[in-house]
Amino acid sequence: MGSRPPVAAFRAAISVTLLVALGFQIVDKLTHNDMIWGEYLSFFTIQSSFIAAGVMAWGASLAMRSPADTTFYTAVRMSVVTYAVVTAGVYNGLLRNLPPEGYQGLQWPGELMHVWVPAAILLDWLLSRGRARLGWTALRVVIAYPILWLVYIFVRGAVTAWYPYPFLEPETGLLSISLYVVGIAAFILGIAAIAIALTRRRVNSA
């Protein structure tokens, strides 16, 4: 069998769902004069959602043309899976119950990006055929973007005094920020290590 139509359809659906959620959220913010582009596009959730939409569309194209994913794509997809799981974990564990500030807007796009789409991306990783075997050096791929994002946030924050998440604000103290950063980094690497281990346990081929 030279292609994987069910895998392609599922990945395409994830990509479209993310783009729809992002589109409605952007339109809602613009309509209510609540859009500050520099801040909106600085959120890890927003950036990783755009990345995930592109990677899932790419994966859908691969699944329509090939019985197996390339090693490079599998490494990138593993990173997206990790970011999705971490986004869901951090949001639901640290941010969901924070007191609301300002205009709240539509709630369902956020629920999709923080709960349901991460679950779908994880399901794709666990069940889709054609996953390549990854080496442990793939951990370097998954940690690269969060490091760059964190550097960007602290540089931008030093200029604008705005930070996307409360646990990164200087007022919380250097020790608190460091503990959160180290903890989330460990979470990222831990999820990525589990994802890599799954590819090494057996090659998920067509």
Residue pairs with C-beta under 8 A, 6 or more apart in sequence:
1 67
1 206
2 65
2 66
2 67
3 63
3 64
3 65
3 66
3 67
4 63
4 64
4 66
4 67
4 128
4 129
4 130
4 206
5 63
5 64
7 59
7 60
7 63
7 124
7 128
7 129
7 130
8 59
8 60
8 61
8 63
8 64
9 60
10 120
10 124
10 128
11 56
11 57
11 59
11 60
11 63
11 124
11 128
12 56
12 57
12 60
13 120
14 52
14 53
14 56
14 117
14 120
14 121
14 124
15 52
15 53
15 54
15 56
15 57
15 60
17 112
17 116
17 117
17 120
18 49
18 50
18 52
18 53
18 56
18 112
18 113
18 117
19 53
21 49
21 108
21 109
21 112
21 113
21 117
22 46
22 49
22 50
22 53
22 109
22 113
24 106
24 108
24 109
25 105
25 106
25 109
25 110
26 35
26 40
28 34
28 105
28 106
28 109
29 35
29 40
29 103
29 105
32 103
32 105
34 102
34 103
34 105
38 156
38 160
39 162
39 164
40 46
41 47
42 152
42 153
42 156
42 164
43 164
44 83
44 87
44 146
44 149
44 164
44 165
45 87
45 91
45 113
45 114
47 149
48 80
48 83
48 84
48 87
48 145
49 113
49 117
51 80
51 83
51 145
52 80
52 83
52 84
52 117
52 121
55 76
55 77
55 80
56 80
56 121
56 124
58 73
59 69
59 73
59 77
59 124
62 69
62 70
62 73
63 69
63 128
63 130
66 130
67 129
67 130
67 205
67 206
68 129
68 130
68 131
68 132
68 205
68 206
69 77
69 130
69 131
69 132
70 132
71 132
71 133
71 134
73 132
74 131
74 132
74 134
74 199
75 134
75 138
75 141
76 141
77 125
78 125
78 134
78 138
78 141
78 142
78 192
78 195
78 196
78 199
79 141
79 142
79 145
79 192
80 121
81 121
81 122
81 124
81 125
81 191
81 195
82 142
82 188
82 191
82 192
82 195
83 142
83 145
83 146
83 188
84 117
84 118
84 121
84 122
85 118
85 122
85 191
86 184
86 187
86 188
86 191
87 113
87 114
87 118
88 114
88 115
88 118
88 119
89 187
90 184
90 187
91 114
91 115
92 114
92 115
94 167
95 165
95 166
96 114
98 166
125 131
125 195
125 198
126 198
128 204
129 204
129 205
129 206
130 204
130 205
130 206
131 198
131 199
131 203
131 204
131 205
132 199
132 203
133 199
133 200
133 203
134 196
134 199
134 200
135 196
136 193
136 196
138 192
138 196
139 189
139 192
139 193
139 196
142 188
142 189
142 192
143 185
143 188
143 189
143 192
146 184
146 185
146 188
150 181
153 163
153 164
153 168
154 168
156 162
157 163
157 168
157 170
163 169
163 170
166 172
167 176
167 177
167 180
168 177
168 180
168 181
170 177
